[in-house]
Amino acid sequence: MDVLLTGANGTVGTAITENLDHEFTTLDVEGDPDYTTDIADYDAIRPAFDEKEAVVHLAGYPATDATWEQALTNNIIGTGDVLRAASESGVDRVIFASSNHVVGMYEDEHAPALYEPDYDLVVDHTDPIRPDSHYGASKACGEAFGRQYVENEGMKFFALRIGSVRDPGYDHPYGDAERGVEAGKWNRGSEGYQREVARMKGTWLSRRDCAHLVECCLSADRDFEILYGVSDNDRRWFDIEQARTSVGYDPQDNGEEWNSPP
Amino acid sequence: MDVLLTGANGTVGTAITENLDHEFTTLDVEGDPDYTTDIADYDAIRPAFDEKEAVVHLAGYPATDATWEQALTNNIIGTGDVLRAASESGVDRVIFASSNHVVGMYEDEHAPALYEPDYDLVVDHTDPIRPDSHYGASKACGEAFGRQYVENEGMKFFALRIGSVRDPGYDHPYGDAERGVEAGKWNRGSEGYQREVARMKGTWLSRRDCAHLVECCLSADRDFEILYGVSDNDRRWFDIEQARTSVGYDPQDNGEEWNSPP
């Protein structure tokens, strides 16, 4: 398929291009993509949508420390512009990198007990949103925009509430904890390290599972889905049954398979 | 209470000031309020929030014909600014004029059968949003922002998905239909007129019920609610049980009591 990938050079973008076999047109704010532009510049992004069969929209400010202005410009206006550009150029399938932070307060409320393997909580697509930040709220806006385009423009829209995708070399539940060791933040015996690992065993989405979930959405005969993007982790508290049944998601990885640092 | 009322000169704003007894500070873009400013001008609106106990936020573009730019500036940025200003000035209670158009596609899908008295559909606060327009999506964004401030700033936030509030003189289910007669759009025997009346018998929120619902939210000991604002209409398809049980809403009017044009 001819697929436009916004935010192509980021952690999720490279997981997709490295694992999937499509004609990708890349757009990013840096790093020598096909289109170099800020996502919230409508006139600059619009030509990239011509003749595409789908858009995978990953560009945006990627973290919960976003200020209101950062979330507004990069995520709210950026995603509004992407949907407008898709609609105006006849691209009828958009896959959107939403975030688990749309419902982040469930984690906040139940942590750290939530990180244990047998904790009994499942958050799914029918639960009320509980954003933990401007970032989380801005992703909820993107989901609302998508729904509007589905309802009124015949678009197909998939919001992926992605857990934790990491760069190559850190693509396992110890990734963030090990980066903390490298940065001198903690040592391997510390509580912070252990907590980070326990959390990541729940939220990890391996790079290949991430790419596979996007692949599923590129071909699924569905109009609108809100899906959680985590691997088949024993400790996950995000539902993946909806992704299994609606788009055929069949993850290969499980955070529990790593019992010690790599 | 000391209450800031944005969009104070509009149809809903005047229903509130005419029916409730508080110290209202008024803000509007026109009409000689205490603060004359566009709602999306943060520096201009910020001083109006000082020393207030609550904000009733009604300002915004009010209709489904909003362009993306109109919805973005007036409703998304405007509501984001109102919540920021409330938070920064210590106002911990915001009542937000959301809209039935957040879930407008349920109506679109079931109309006109939905307008009959015995049609079996109830849309409540747990149903997925289905915006019918940029306007509806922009109101969903306001709800998401509110939820974020509740979760992270200890705010109390009430989103009122208001049905149809009309100006004095048109405050009944025949209001819009009669305005159509006055405008030469249809006559009283026409299908358009009948359909408008049937719809309004379901969506009508009388001015006194509107003010009462706001009054309930000004004193309710709740953190976050999404409530439908319609009178106790036989033909309503929007749930009002949540409003009854959570904030004590007790509407006095019913669209069915008007059997002929006034």
Interface residues (C-beta under 8 A of the other chain):
Chain A: W68 L72 I76 I77 G80 R84 M105 D108 T126 P128 I129 R130 P131 D132 S133 H134 G136 A137 A140 C141 A144 F145 R147 Q148 E151 N152
Chain B: W68 L72 I76 I77 G80 R84 M105 D108 T126 P128 I129 R130 P131 D132 S133 H134 G136 A137 A140 C141 A144 F145 R147 Q148 E151 N152
